[in-house]
Amino acid sequence: MTITVEIDERVKSRPEYSPVKLDLKQQQQVFISATGNNATLKRMFDDCVTQLGNQRVTWLVVHQDVKRVIAETAADFPLATAVYIAGTEAWMWDVRNALIAEDFAPEQIQMLAPESNARRLFCTHCYTVMEGVTHNPHSCSGCGELLLVRDHFSKLHGAYVGVSINAEDRSEIPATEALV
């Protein structure tokens, strides 16, 4: 069975990731990664070091506890700081939100395209948040509801919305599709 969902093209909530450009006018350049393995971010970092020297360039690898690490390090950066982030989509939005909580302006923060199609999913039925969702539909780990993974994205939660895909007829179970 195929379920067709019509999306109003005027409503844009899925993030778009523009190409990242170095902003060398800023006093400090900060590169943040979850793994330290992103080749594009590393290349940008190396370009910065070549052009500006080591003193104006910082590389941070933040594995976990994003809010704490950002709170501890953000105070060390001058007001004129450019930040570049690479990682999974949900993790990058966690970093972005932590930076904004530390008074960075959204214009100071650039995010590379996510490293995978895995999504953070928010169940609208029980409010469970699930990490690493790669297929649609997805069974909620909280309430068991079979969820349609919508393209509606919450920047606050860094998550996509999941709604019941077969609320009218529980026997209708659509084929599983990979998220893109």
Secondary structure, DSSP 8 states (H G I E B T S, - for coil): --------TT---S---------TTSSEEEEEESSS--HHHHHHHHHHHHHH-GGGEEEEE--S-HHHHHHHHHTTS-SSEEEEEES-HHHHHHHHHHHHHTT--GGGEEE---SSS-EEEEETTT--EEEEE-EESEE-TTT--EEEEEEEEETTTTEEEEEESSSS-TT-----EE--
